[in-house]
Amino acid sequence: MKKIFLLFVLLLFIIIAVFAWLIAGSGTNFQQKSRYLYIGTNKANPEAILDSINKNDLLSNPGIFNWLATRLNVWDKVKPGRFEIRKGQSILSVARMLRNNQQSAVNFTILKLRTKEDLAKQLDKYFETDYESALSYLTNADSIGSFNVDTNTLMTLVIPNTYTMFWTTPVNKILSRLKTEQQNFWSKNNRLHKADAMGFSPAEIYTIASIVEEETNANDEKGDVASVYINRYHKGMALGADPTVKFALKDFGLKRIMNKHTEVASPYNTYRNRGLPPGPICTPSPKTIDAVLNAPQTDYIFFVAKPGLDGHHTFTTNYAEHLKYAHEYQQWLDDFLARKQNK
């Protein structure tokens, strides 16, 4: 009888040890550093969560997790969100994480975007919202009007950077955060005063910077490029900026702008329309915005790419010199393309 009792105690101990190991030991099978459990706004229920865990192979024993989650009142407290499950994390730890709503934030990184469609794609990529819903909001004048922008100036809210937010953040809250960061940006380094002294609003400076951003990657000449467009603007000349034609055509792969391209009927075509386009043609970097705000005073009216592949330009004050340098560049480009084709 004593032996039977000892065997029973031993068996009970083994069962408790195995169960404790299942709960407190490693509860994952995947090899990545971590995976994410996404709980949608309308899917914070046991069935949807367990289905996601199973489909994505997030936990090695979903049944044990369900049993534990029920007893820890996880299902009553879980909220929508993005939760990081680390390699080797225990089922107990995952249950507590969901119960305590310990969400993993999203690092929303914005570099150069050109269109509202581009922004909608980024929102779809980083957040719960889908592309269609995001684009519908971004193109609705009433929705975005509360941020003091319209469908042309919407992108002026975007200062390229990395923003930390939760996955479930709705589009209006995302724009509100961008608006706050935009205001913080312009309030620093005397930027508002500089823009005013130049006779431009922050949105207009941003628009000029977007053209400069598309014209050159050479930071050392962005100020000179800006000075060309500022000079043309103040002289009442058409800006004649090739990137605005690409934007008007929505053909950003164009290598050469031909006469037929400059005839496109669009308010963004700065060959046909004088003044600035109605909004930016991309989201310029803070460095480019500052290059415009600190642009040197020059007499430059024209610029053309230099022969070579370093991305720099030759700046001139008169059309005759401009034609000379443009011809030199065209000759070099024709030769370069011919050599490339013959390889």
DRENLONU-199833 format. One record per residue (C-alpha): residue number from 1; residue in one letter; chain; x, y, z. Coordinates in nm, 4 decimals, padded with zeros to 6 digits. Each point is the difference from the previous one (the first is absolute). Layout:
+------+------+-------+----------+----------+----------+
: resi : resn : chain :        u :        v :        w :
+------+------+-------+----------+----------+----------+
:  NUM :    A :     A :        X :        Y :        Z :
...
+------+------+-------+----------+----------+----------+
//
This chain:
+------+------+-------+----------+----------+----------+
: resi : resn : chain :        u :        v :        w :
+------+------+-------+----------+----------+----------+
:    1 :    M :     A :  00.0000 :  00.0000 :  00.0000 :
:    2 :    K :     A :  00.2853 :  00.2341 :  00.0866 :
:    3 :    K :     A :  00.1677 : -00.0718 : -00.3360 :
:    4 :    I :     A : -00.3226 :  00.0763 : -00.1840 :
:    5 :    F :     A : -00.0326 :  00.3287 :  00.1864 :
:    6 :    L :     A :  00.3603 :  00.0944 : -00.0793 :
:    7 :    L :     A : -00.0539 : -00.0867 : -00.3666 :
:    8 :    F :     A : -00.3142 :  00.2135 : -00.0006 :
:    9 :    V :     A :  00.1882 :  00.2922 :  00.1592 :
:   10 :    L :     A :  00.2836 : -00.0420 : -00.2496 :
:   11 :    L :     A : -00.2424 : -00.0107 : -00.2930 :
:   12 :    L :     A : -00.1823 :  00.3055 :  00.1319 :
:   13 :    F :     A :  00.3309 :  00.1814 :  00.0369 :
:   14 :    I :     A :  00.0959 : -00.0895 : -00.3582 :
:   15 :    I :     A : -00.3368 :  00.1210 : -00.1293 :
:   16 :    I :     A :  00.0305 :  00.3269 :  00.1912 :
:   17 :    A :     A :  00.3593 :  00.0453 : -00.1201 :
:   18 :    V :     A : -00.0954 : -00.0641 : -00.3631 :
:   19 :    F :     A : -00.2976 :  00.2339 :  00.0272 :
:   20 :    A :     A :  00.2144 :  00.2680 :  00.1634 :
:   21 :    W :     A :  00.2581 : -00.0421 : -00.2763 :
:   22 :    L :     A : -00.2720 :  00.0349 : -00.2639 :
:   23 :    I :     A : -00.1186 :  00.3229 :  00.1612 :
:   24 :    A :     A :  00.3255 :  00.1585 :  00.1163 :
:   25 :    G :     A :  00.2483 : -00.1516 : -00.2453 :
:   26 :    S :     A :  00.0520 :  00.0932 : -00.3620 :
:   27 :    G :     A : -00.3365 :  00.0238 : -00.1725 :
:   28 :    T :     A :  00.1203 :  00.0613 : -00.3549 :
:   29 :    N :     A :  00.1388 : -00.2078 : -00.2868 :
:   30 :    F :     A :  00.1033 :  00.2681 : -00.2495 :
:   31 :    Q :     A :  00.3642 :  00.0858 : -00.0663 :
:   32 :    Q :     A : -00.0331 :  00.3740 : -00.0596 :
:   33 :    K :     A :  00.0880 :  00.2443 :  00.2752 :
:   34 :    S :     A : -00.3692 :  00.0837 :  00.0334 :
:   35 :    R :     A : -00.3370 : -00.0086 : -00.1716 :
:   36 :    Y :     A : -00.3055 :  00.2191 :  00.0417 :
:   37 :    L :     A : -00.3566 : -00.0726 :  00.0985 :
:   38 :    Y :     A : -00.2356 :  00.2519 : -00.1603 :
:   39 :    I :     A : -00.3397 :  00.0356 :  00.1673 :
:   40 :    G :     A : -00.2376 :  00.2036 : -00.2134 :
:   41 :    T :     A : -00.2475 :  00.2519 :  00.1345 :
:   42 :    N :     A : -00.2932 : -00.2365 : -00.0496 :
:   43 :    K :     A :  00.1955 : -00.3175 :  00.0735 :
:   44 :    A :     A :  00.0907 :  00.0298 :  00.3676 :
:   45 :    N :     A : -00.1789 : -00.3254 :  00.0817 :
:   46 :    P :     A :  00.1297 : -00.3492 :  00.0866 :
:   47 :    E :     A : -00.1013 : -00.1611 : -00.3296 :
:   48 :    A :     A :  00.1723 :  00.2571 : -00.2235 :
:   49 :    I :     A :  00.3113 :  00.0194 :  00.2181 :
:   50 :    L :     A :  00.0433 : -00.3771 :  00.0241 :
:   51 :    D :     A : -00.0572 : -00.0293 : -00.3746 :
:   52 :    S :     A :  00.2779 :  00.2543 : -00.0638 :
:   53 :    I :     A :  00.2323 : -00.1817 :  00.2427 :
:   54 :    N :     A : -00.0630 : -00.3293 : -00.1787 :
:   55 :    K :     A :  00.0270 :  00.1326 : -00.3552 :
:   56 :    N :     A :  00.3253 :  00.1824 :  00.0701 :
:   57 :    D :     A :  00.1488 : -00.2745 :  00.2200 :
:   58 :    L :     A :  00.0681 :  00.2497 :  00.2788 :
:   59 :    L :     A : -00.0256 : -00.2402 :  00.2949 :
:   60 :    S :     A :  00.0936 : -00.3656 :  00.0255 :
:   61 :    N :     A : -00.3060 : -00.0898 :  00.2096 :
:   62 :    P :     A : -00.3037 :  00.2235 : -00.0685 :
:   63 :    G :     A : -00.2230 : -00.2289 :  00.2050 :
:   64 :    I :     A :  00.2015 :  00.0557 :  00.3177 :
:   65 :    F :     A :  00.0048 :  00.3712 : -00.0778 :
:   66 :    N :     A : -00.3794 :  00.0085 : -00.0321 :
:   67 :    W :     A : -00.0395 : -00.1847 :  00.3312 :
:   68 :    L :     A :  00.2375 :  00.2399 :  00.1767 :
:   69 :    A :     A : -00.1437 :  00.3114 : -00.1654 :
:   70 :    T :     A : -00.3479 : -00.0940 :  00.1190 :
:   71 :    R :     A :  00.1169 : -00.0367 :  00.3589 :
:   72 :    L :     A :  00.1990 :  00.3234 : -00.0045 :
:   73 :    N :     A : -00.2976 :  00.1969 : -00.1399 :
:   74 :    V :     A :  00.1958 :  00.0860 : -00.3136 :
:   75 :    W :     A : -00.3068 : -00.0252 : -00.2214 :
:   76 :    D :     A : -00.1814 :  00.2614 :  00.2079 :
:   77 :    K :     A :  00.2854 :  00.2506 : -00.0128 :
:   78 :    V :     A :  00.1727 : -00.0498 : -00.3356 :
:   79 :    K :     A : -00.0044 :  00.3000 : -00.2347 :
:   80 :    P :     A :  00.0723 :  00.0481 : -00.3707 :
:   81 :    G :     A :  00.3644 :  00.0587 : -00.0811 :
:   82 :    R :     A :  00.3354 : -00.1319 : -00.1150 :
:   83 :    F :     A :  00.1756 : -00.2280 :  00.2464 :
:   84 :    E :     A :  00.3565 : -00.1287 : -00.0309 :
:   85 :    I :     A :  00.0543 : -00.3667 :  00.0846 :
:   86 :    R :     A :  00.3709 : -00.0657 :  00.0487 :
:   87 :    K :     A :  00.1786 : -00.3231 : -00.0797 :
:   88 :    G :     A : -00.0067 : -00.2179 :  00.3110 :
:   89 :    Q :     A : -00.2630 :  00.2093 :  00.1773 :
:   90 :    S :     A : -00.2219 : -00.1965 :  00.2372 :
:   91 :    I :     A : -00.3739 : -00.0465 : -00.0387 :
:   92 :    L :     A : -00.0440 :  00.1578 :  00.3417 :
:   93 :    S :     A :  00.1939 :  00.3077 : -00.1105 :
:   94 :    V :     A : -00.2069 :  00.0313 : -00.3198 :
:   95 :    A :     A : -00.3245 : -00.0277 :  00.1977 :
:   96 :    R :     A :  00.1094 :  00.2695 :  00.2416 :
:   97 :    M :     A :  00.1118 :  00.2216 : -00.2873 :
:   98 :    L :     A : -00.3448 : -00.0160 : -00.1600 :
:   99 :    R :     A : -00.1810 :  00.0448 :  00.3308 :
:  100 :    N :     A :  00.2091 :  00.3075 :  00.0860 :
:  101 :    N :     A : -00.0268 :  00.1418 : -00.3546 :
:  102 :    Q :     A :  00.3776 :  00.0224 : -00.0447 :
:  103 :    Q :     A : -00.0076 :  00.0916 : -00.3671 :
:  104 :    S :     A :  00.3012 :  00.0242 : -00.2265 :
:  105 :    A :     A :  00.0126 :  00.3427 : -00.1612 :
:  106 :    V :     A :  00.0544 :  00.0562 : -00.3718 :
:  107 :    N :     A :  00.2960 :  00.2026 : -00.1256 :
:  108 :    F :     A : -00.1655 :  00.1836 : -00.2882 :
:  109 :    T :     A :  00.2864 :  00.1073 : -00.2258 :
:  110 :    I :     A : -00.0720 :  00.2553 : -00.2717 :
:  111 :    L :     A :  00.2628 :  00.0768 : -00.2616 :
:  112 :    K :     A : -00.0815 :  00.1551 : -00.3369 :
:  113 :    L :     A : -00.3615 : -00.0383 : -00.1080 :
:  114 :    R :     A : -00.1517 :  00.1640 : -00.3053 :
:  115 :    T :     A : -00.3740 : -00.0513 :  00.0039 :
:  116 :    K :     A : -00.2917 : -00.0558 :  00.2348 :
:  117 :    E :     A : -00.0099 : -00.3533 : -00.1389 :
:  118 :    D :     A :  00.3570 : -00.0501 :  00.1215 :
:  119 :    L :     A : -00.0983 :  00.1175 :  00.3469 :
:  120 :    A :     A : -00.3055 : -00.2276 :  00.0019 :
:  121 :    K :     A :  00.2238 : -00.2964 : -00.0857 :
:  122 :    Q :     A :  00.2275 :  00.0832 :  00.2923 :
:  123 :    L :     A : -00.2965 :  00.0255 :  00.2353 :
:  124 :    D :     A : -00.1237 : -00.3370 : -00.1250 :
:  125 :    K :     A :  00.3471 : -00.1480 :  00.0581 :
:  126 :    Y :     A :  00.0552 :  00.1295 :  00.3535 :
:  127 :    F :     A : -00.3489 :  00.0247 :  00.1480 :
:  128 :    E :     A : -00.3283 : -00.1873 :  00.0311 :
:  129 :    T :     A : -00.1715 :  00.2179 : -00.2606 :
:  130 :    D :     A : -00.0147 : -00.1319 : -00.3558 :
:  131 :    Y :     A :  00.1083 :  00.1860 : -00.3132 :
:  132 :    E :     A : -00.3497 :  00.0797 : -00.1257 :
:  133 :    S :     A : -00.1199 :  00.1382 :  00.3330 :
:  134 :    A :     A :  00.3164 :  00.2058 :  00.0463 :
:  135 :    L :     A : -00.0176 :  00.1456 : -00.3508 :
:  136 :    S :     A : -00.3689 :  00.0803 :  00.0399 :
:  137 :    Y :     A :  00.0820 :  00.2054 :  00.3097 :
:  138 :    L :     A :  00.3036 :  00.1698 : -00.1566 :
:  139 :    T :     A : -00.1981 :  00.1088 : -00.3054 :
:  140 :    N :     A : -00.3009 :  00.1261 :  00.1941 :
:  141 :    A :     A :  00.0183 :  00.3791 :  00.0213 :
:  142 :    D :     A : -00.2272 :  00.0116 :  00.3036 :
:  143 :    S :     A :  00.2012 : -00.2593 :  00.1917 :
:  144 :    I :     A :  00.3388 :  00.1639 : -00.0505 :
:  145 :    G :     A : -00.1310 :  00.3565 :  00.0222 :
:  146 :    S :     A :  00.0291 : -00.0070 :  00.3792 :
:  147 :    F :     A :  00.3795 : -00.0164 : -00.0437 :
:  148 :    N :     A : -00.0003 :  00.3251 : -00.2012 :
:  149 :    V :     A :  00.0937 : -00.1751 : -00.3231 :
:  150 :    D :     A : -00.1798 : -00.0914 : -00.3188 :
:  151 :    T :     A :  00.0492 : -00.2863 : -00.2431 :
:  152 :    N :     A :  00.2899 :  00.1871 : -00.1640 :
:  153 :    T :     A :  00.1828 :  00.1058 :  00.3158 :
:  154 :    L :     A : -00.0664 : -00.3141 :  00.2063 :
:  155 :    M :     A :  00.3577 : -00.1256 : -00.0352 :
:  156 :    T :     A :  00.1385 :  00.3154 :  00.1626 :
:  157 :    L :     A : -00.0992 : -00.1660 :  00.3277 :
:  158 :    V :     A :  00.2717 : -00.2598 : -00.0552 :
:  159 :    I :     A :  00.3451 :  00.0710 :  00.1363 :
:  160 :    P :     A :  00.1992 : -00.3141 : -00.0914 :
:  161 :    N :     A :  00.1031 : -00.1756 :  00.3190 :
:  162 :    T :     A : -00.0795 : -00.3064 :  00.2105 :
:  163 :    Y :     A : -00.3112 :  00.0271 :  00.2164 :
:  164 :    T :     A : -00.0888 : -00.2469 :  00.2754 :
:  165 :    M :     A : -00.3711 : -00.0799 :  00.0246 :
:  166 :    F :     A : -00.2282 : -00.2931 :  00.0671 :
:  167 :    W :     A : -00.1137 : -00.2272 : -00.2837 :
:  168 :    T :     A : -00.3666 :  00.0768 :  00.0690 :
:  169 :    T :     A :  00.0458 :  00.3784 : -00.0269 :
:  170 :    P :     A : -00.2726 :  00.1280 : -00.2409 :
:  171 :    V :     A :  00.0849 :  00.2190 : -00.2980 :
:  172 :    N :     A : -00.1317 :  00.3203 :  00.1587 :
:  173 :    K :     A :  00.2217 : -00.0535 :  00.3060 :
:  174 :    I :     A :  00.3000 : -00.0746 : -00.2223 :
:  175 :    L :     A : -00.0543 :  00.3280 : -00.1859 :
:  176 :    S :     A : -00.0428 :  00.1780 :  00.3321 :
:  177 :    R :     A :  00.3401 : -00.1317 :  00.1085 :
:  178 :    L :     A :  00.1552 :  00.1075 : -00.3300 :
:  179 :    K :     A : -00.1567 :  00.3445 :  00.0423 :
:  180 :    T :     A :  00.1522 :  00.0334 :  00.3466 :
:  181 :    E :     A :  00.3425 : -00.1049 : -00.1264 :
:  182 :    Q :     A : -00.0330 :  00.2400 : -00.2944 :
:  183 :    Q :     A : -00.0728 :  00.2895 :  00.2358 :
:  184 :    N :     A :  00.2927 : -00.0985 :  00.2221 :
:  185 :    F :     A :  00.2289 : -00.0095 : -00.3024 :
:  186 :    W :     A : -00.0940 :  00.3463 : -00.1219 :
:  187 :    S :     A :  00.0224 :  00.1502 :  00.3478 :
:  188 :    K :     A :  00.3700 : -00.0876 :  00.0262 :
:  189 :    N :     A :  00.3168 :  00.1570 : -00.1419 :
:  190 :    N :     A : -00.1724 :  00.3250 : -00.0943 :
:  191 :    R :     A : -00.1683 : -00.1717 : -00.2952 :
:  192 :    L :     A : -00.3259 :  00.1955 :  00.0107 :
:  193 :    H :     A :  00.1870 :  00.3319 :  00.0099 :
:  194 :    K :     A :  00.2247 : -00.1024 : -00.2899 :
:  195 :    A :     A : -00.2976 : -00.1017 : -00.2133 :
:  196 :    D :     A : -00.1784 :  00.3265 :  00.0736 :
:  197 :    A :     A :  00.3116 :  00.2045 : -00.0811 :
:  198 :    M :     A :  00.0166 : -00.1732 : -00.3379 :
:  199 :    G :     A : -00.3631 :  00.0835 : -00.0699 :
:  200 :    F :     A : -00.1254 : -00.3571 :  00.0152 :
:  201 :    S :     A : -00.2262 : -00.2004 :  00.2264 :
:  202 :    P :     A :  00.1309 : -00.3255 :  00.1516 :
:  203 :    A :     A : -00.2161 : -00.1940 : -00.2485 :
:  204 :    E :     A :  00.1548 :  00.1901 : -00.2913 :
:  205 :    I :     A :  00.3530 : -00.0603 :  00.1295 :
:  206 :    Y :     A : -00.0907 : -00.3677 :  00.0323 :
:  207 :    T :     A : -00.1238 : -00.0018 : -00.3605 :
:  208 :    I :     A :  00.3210 :  00.1592 : -00.1288 :
:  209 :    A :     A :  00.1997 : -00.2500 :  00.2050 :
:  210 :    S :     A : -00.1946 : -00.2860 : -00.1579 :
:  211 :    I :     A :  00.1121 :  00.1160 : -00.3442 :
:  212 :    V :     A :  00.3603 :  00.0350 :  00.1180 :
:  213 :    E :     A : -00.0189 : -00.3481 :  00.1542 :
:  214 :    E :     A : -00.0943 : -00.1449 : -00.3373 :
:  215 :    E :     A :  00.2578 :  00.2042 : -00.1902 :
:  216 :    T :     A :  00.3159 : -00.1048 :  00.1836 :
:  217 :    N :     A :  00.1411 : -00.2371 :  00.2593 :
:  218 :    A :     A :  00.3080 :  00.2179 :  00.0441 :
:  219 :    N :     A : -00.0488 :  00.1723 :  00.3344 :
:  220 :    D :     A :  00.2768 :  00.2505 : -00.0737 :
:  221 :    E :     A : -00.1943 :  00.1557 : -00.2893 :
:  222 :    K :     A : -00.3585 : -00.0155 :  00.1249 :
:  223 :    G :     A :  00.0221 :  00.3623 :  00.1115 :
:  224 :    D :     A :  00.1074 :  00.1101 : -00.3486 :
:  225 :    V :     A : -00.2804 : -00.1998 : -00.1635 :
:  226 :    A :     A : -00.2460 :  00.1641 :  00.2393 :
:  227 :    S :     A :  00.1389 :  00.3440 : -00.0874 :
:  228 :    V :     A : -00.0761 : -00.0624 : -00.3697 :
:  229 :    Y :     A : -00.3657 : -00.0692 :  00.0669 :
:  230 :    I :     A : -00.0298 :  00.2826 :  00.2497 :
:  231 :    N :     A :  00.1527 :  00.2410 : -00.2555 :
:  232 :    R :     A : -00.2333 : -00.1193 : -00.2742 :
:  233 :    Y :     A : -00.2974 :  00.0342 :  00.2325 :
:  234 :    H :     A :  00.0841 :  00.3564 :  00.0983 :
:  235 :    K :     A :  00.0627 :  00.0958 : -00.3652 :
:  236 :    G :     A : -00.3427 : -00.1305 : -00.0958 :
:  237 :    M :     A :  00.1525 : -00.2713 : -00.2194 :
:  238 :    A :     A : -00.1402 : -00.3471 : -00.0384 :
:  239 :    L :     A :  00.1945 : -00.2323 :  00.2288 :
:  240 :    G :     A :  00.0433 : -00.2502 : -00.2819 :
:  241 :    A :     A :  00.0815 : -00.2827 :  00.2406 :
:  242 :    D :     A :  00.0211 : -00.3410 : -00.1660 :
:  243 :    P :     A : -00.1009 : -00.1924 :  00.3161 :
:  244 :    T :     A : -00.3343 :  00.1809 :  00.0069 :
:  245 :    V :     A : -00.0732 : -00.1333 : -00.3492 :
:  246 :    K :     A :  00.0796 : -00.3536 :  00.1143 :
:  247 :    F :     A : -00.2367 :  00.0529 :  00.2919 :
:  248 :    A :     A : -00.2722 :  00.1356 : -00.2289 :
:  249 :    L :     A :  00.0363 : -00.3053 : -00.2243 :
:  250 :    K :     A :  00.0435 : -00.2366 :  00.2980 :
:  251 :    D :     A :  00.2936 : -00.1449 : -00.1926 :
:  252 :    F :     A :  00.2949 :  00.0184 :  00.2361 :
:  253 :    G :     A :  00.2233 : -00.2165 : -00.2162 :
:  254 :    L :     A :  00.0314 :  00.2568 : -00.2798 :
:  255 :    K :     A :  00.3668 :  00.0629 : -00.0818 :
:  256 :    R :     A : -00.0528 :  00.2859 : -00.2450 :
:  257 :    I :     A : -00.2698 :  00.2625 : -00.0061 :
:  258 :    M :     A : -00.1025 :  00.0670 : -00.3600 :
:  259 :    N :     A : -00.2147 :  00.2813 : -00.1403 :
:  260 :    K :     A : -00.2979 : -00.2360 : -00.0175 :
:  261 :    H :     A :  00.0322 : -00.0595 :  00.3736 :
:  262 :    T :     A :  00.0030 :  00.3691 :  00.0867 :
:  263 :    E :     A : -00.3363 :  00.0444 : -00.1727 :
:  264 :    V :     A : -00.1867 : -00.2068 :  00.2595 :
:  265 :    A :     A : -00.2982 :  00.1877 :  00.1410 :
:  266 :    S :     A :  00.0526 : -00.0027 :  00.3741 :
:  267 :    P :     A :  00.0334 :  00.2637 :  00.2725 :
:  268 :    Y :     A :  00.3240 : -00.1798 :  00.0921 :
:  269 :    N :     A :  00.1569 :  00.0637 : -00.3415 :
:  270 :    T :     A :  00.2312 :  00.2941 :  00.0748 :
:  271 :    Y :     A :  00.0824 :  00.0431 : -00.3678 :
:  272 :    R :     A : -00.3587 :  00.1030 : -00.0795 :
:  273 :    N :     A : -00.0843 :  00.1655 :  00.3319 :
:  274 :    R :     A :  00.1863 :  00.2788 :  00.1744 :
:  275 :    G :     A :  00.0573 : -00.0026 :  00.3714 :
:  276 :    L :     A :  00.0250 : -00.2969 :  00.2313 :
:  277 :    P :     A : -00.1990 : -00.3185 : -00.0549 :
:  278 :    P :     A : -00.3020 : -00.0337 :  00.2305 :
:  279 :    G :     A :  00.1853 : -00.2387 :  00.2305 :
:  280 :    P :     A :  00.3194 : -00.1988 :  00.0460 :
:  281 :    I :     A :  00.1069 : -00.2698 : -00.2446 :
:  282 :    C :     A :  00.1716 : -00.2114 :  00.2664 :
:  283 :    T :     A :  00.0849 :  00.0040 :  00.3689 :
:  284 :    P :     A :  00.3390 :  00.1761 :  00.0210 :
:  285 :    S :     A :  00.2484 : -00.0827 :  00.2724 :
:  286 :    P :     A :  00.0522 :  00.2468 :  00.2863 :
:  287 :    K :     A :  00.3468 :  00.0619 : -00.1432 :
:  288 :    T :     A : -00.1502 :  00.1098 : -00.3324 :
:  289 :    I :     A : -00.2576 :  00.2241 :  00.1694 :
:  290 :    D :     A :  00.2819 :  00.1689 :  00.1912 :
:  291 :    A :     A :  00.2008 :  00.0334 : -00.3223 :
:  292 :    V :     A : -00.2886 :  00.2022 : -00.1463 :
:  293 :    L :     A : -00.0365 :  00.2109 :  00.3139 :
:  294 :    N :     A :  00.3745 :  00.0716 : -00.0081 :
:  295 :    A :     A :  00.0334 :  00.0313 : -00.3765 :
:  296 :    P :     A :  00.2729 :  00.2438 : -00.1052 :
:  297 :    Q :     A : -00.0907 :  00.3156 : -00.1865 :
:  298 :    T :     A :  00.1117 : -00.0591 : -00.3573 :
:  299 :    D :     A : -00.0746 :  00.1280 : -00.3483 :
:  300 :    Y :     A : -00.0417 : -00.3532 : -00.1327 :
:  301 :    I :     A : -00.2927 : -00.0516 : -00.2333 :
:  302 :    F :     A :  00.0979 : -00.3252 : -00.1701 :
:  303 :    F :     A :  00.1721 : -00.3264 :  00.0844 :
:  304 :    V :     A :  00.0745 : -00.3185 : -00.1889 :
:  305 :    A :     A :  00.1555 : -00.3321 :  00.0965 :
:  306 :    K :     A :  00.3750 : -00.0253 : -00.0359 :
:  307 :    P :     A :  00.1457 : -00.2732 : -00.2224 :
:  308 :    G :     A :  00.0721 : -00.2994 :  00.2197 :
:  309 :    L :     A : -00.1854 : -00.2032 :  00.2563 :
:  310 :    D :     A :  00.0589 :  00.1956 :  00.3198 :
:  311 :    G :     A : -00.3392 :  00.1741 : -00.0141 :
:  312 :    H :     A :  00.1326 :  00.3568 :  00.0075 :
:  313 :    H :     A : -00.1091 :  00.2966 : -00.2129 :
:  314 :    T :     A :  00.1392 :  00.3059 : -00.1710 :
:  315 :    F :     A : -00.1739 :  00.3252 :  00.0970 :
:  316 :    T :     A : -00.0221 :  00.3032 : -00.2287 :
:  317 :    T :     A : -00.1493 :  00.3477 : -00.0033 :
:  318 :    N :     A : -00.0882 :  00.0242 : -00.3707 :
:  319 :    Y :     A : -00.1610 : -00.2155 : -00.2642 :
:  320 :    A :     A :  00.2923 :  00.0005 : -00.2437 :
:  321 :    E :     A :  00.2335 : -00.1604 :  00.2520 :
:  322 :    H :     A : -00.2723 : -00.2381 :  00.1029 :
:  323 :    L :     A : -00.0439 : -00.1215 : -00.3582 :
:  324 :    K :     A :  00.3745 : -00.0560 : -00.0304 :
:  325 :    Y :     A :  00.0163 : -00.2171 :  00.3121 :
:  326 :    A :     A : -00.3258 : -00.1749 : -00.0881 :
:  327 :    H :     A :  00.1482 : -00.0942 : -00.3397 :
:  328 :    E :     A :  00.3137 : -00.1371 :  00.1660 :
:  329 :    Y :     A : -00.2072 : -00.2093 :  00.2358 :
:  330 :    Q :     A : -00.2239 : -00.1261 : -00.2800 :
:  331 :    Q :     A :  00.3026 : -00.1090 : -00.2003 :
:  332 :    W :     A :  00.1442 : -00.1838 :  00.2972 :
:  333 :    L :     A : -00.3351 : -00.1684 :  00.0745 :
:  334 :    D :     A : -00.0446 : -00.1174 : -00.3601 :
:  335 :    D :     A :  00.3507 : -00.1468 : -00.0012 :
:  336 :    F :     A : -00.0501 : -00.1615 :  00.3386 :
:  337 :    L :     A : -00.3293 : -00.1633 : -00.1030 :
:  338 :    A :     A :  00.1521 : -00.1202 : -00.3266 :
:  339 :    R :     A :  00.2934 : -00.1608 :  00.1805 :
:  340 :    K :     A : -00.2348 : -00.1590 :  00.2503 :
:  341 :    Q :     A : -00.2189 : -00.1421 : -00.2776 :
:  342 :    N :     A :  00.3000 : -00.1481 : -00.1846 :
:  343 :    K :     A :  00.1288 : -00.1892 :  00.3032 :
+------+------+-------+----------+----------+----------+
//
